[in-house]
Amino acid sequence: MTTRDCYACRKEAEFDTLPPRECVVHDQHWRVAHAFNTALPGWLVLLPRRHVVAVHDLTDAEASALGMWQVKLSRTLRDVTGCAKTYIVQFAEAEGFAHVHFHIVPRMADLKPEHHGPGIFELLRGPEQDRVTAGRADDMAHSLRARLQGHPNAR
């Protein structure tokens, strides 16, 4: 796979013109985006800013920042969405999405049992009318960004 075939790398190449939902916040190593095609407001994706296809290929600096971002995003999602906890998931296996990325998903207290655990991914496969709109994702991005501004190195 070349970076031309990689969705995350194509977005990174457009960095200066990304809408809020595609760049909630970032630092030199990581960019946070709101997931597309989700029915769940606040479903975030944490992506390294360079092309990486396996976690073991992260640099020490990227790995160090990763843990901080996962915890900070989880705390911020709790503050903004009121979620009971967050799920953090990494597979990077889908066609065009082999770039390492971490789903950071707010697990709401009233989430239907069939969506607990791996069932949460059904909320990425629902009908278009159930999906978070671009405007709603941008609004969520603004809310999250306002809380995340205190993160070291975040911009």
N, C-alpha and C positions, 0 to 999 in steps of 0.2 A: 504494500500500500504506500502510495506517495502522499505527501501532504496535500496535494491537489485533490485527492480522493477523500480527504478527511474533513468532516463537517466542522470540527472544533478549530482546525487550522485555517479553514476558509473564513470562519468568523473572526479569528485572531487577526487575519490579514486585513479585515475591515474595522479593526479596533477603534480607530478615531471617529467612526460614524455609527457605532453600535447604539441601538436604543437602550434605555435603562434596563429592560428585561434581559438583555444579552450581556450587560456588564453592570451588575448590581454594585459590585465593589471589586477591587483588584489590588494586587501588590506586584512586585517584580517577578514572582514565580507563579501566581495563581490568579484566575479570574472566576468570578461567581456569576452564574446566569440563572434565570428562572427557567424551569423546564417548559418546553412547548408540548402541546397535545396532552396536557394533564387536566384532570378535573379538580385538582387539589391546589388551591392558592398557597404559595409559599414553597412549593416543591423546587428545591435548588439543585444546581449541578456545579460542582467545584472541579475546575479543569486546570491542568498545568498549562502555562502560556507557551511552552515549546512542545513539539511533537514527541510524545512518550507513549509506548504501547504496552509497557509492563511496569508494575509498581517497583520491581527491583531495579529498574533503570532510572528512577528518580535520583537526583543529586542529593547529597546530605542536606544542603540548604532547602531544597524543595521538600524533602521528607520532614525536616524540622518544622517548617511553616505549615505543612499539611495538618499535623496534629492540632496546632493552634487554631487554624481555620475551622476544622471540624467541630471543635468545642465552642468556639466563638459563634459560629453559625447556628449551632444547636441552641445555645442560650438565647440568641437573638430571635430565632423562630419561636421559642417558648414565649418570649416577651411580646412579640408582635401578633402571633396567631393564637396564643393560649394553649398550644399543644401539650399533651401529657408527656411526650418524649419525642425523640427523632430516631428515624432509621437512617443508617449510613450504609450504603450498598455500592459495590464496585464490581462490574463484570467486564465491560468494554469488549463485547463480543459481536454486537450487531453490525451488519454491513454498513460501512461508512462511519462507524462510531467506535473503532478500535483504539482511538486515543484514550488514554487513561482518563477516567472521570468518576467522580463520586457523587451519587445521588444522596442528598441530605433532605429527608422527607419528614415533614411534620406529621406525627401520628396523633390525631385528635382523639380526645377521650370518647367521643361518640362514634368513632369509626366502626363500620359494620364488621362483625367477626370475620367474614369472608375476605376482607381486605387487610387483615392483620398479617404481619410477616411478609413473605414473598407475594401474597395476594394483593399487596399494595400496588403492584405493577398493573393490575387490571384498571387502575385509575389513569393509566397512560394509553389505554386501548379503547376508551369509551367513545360514544358518538360525539360528533363535532359540537352539537348544541350543549353538551355538558362540560366542554372544555373552558378553561380560564381564557378569557379574551386577551388580546395583546394589550389593550388599555388597562385591564385589571392586573395583568402581570407587571406592567410599568408602574402602576400605583403601588403594588406590593414591593417592587424594587426600590421605589422612593422611600417607603416606610422602613424597609430593612436597612437601606443605605444610611438613613438618618441615625439609626441606632449603632451602625457599624463604624461610623467615622472615627471612633476612639480606638479602633484596632491598630496596633503598631504597623506601620508601613502601608496601611490601607489608603486607597485613593478613590 
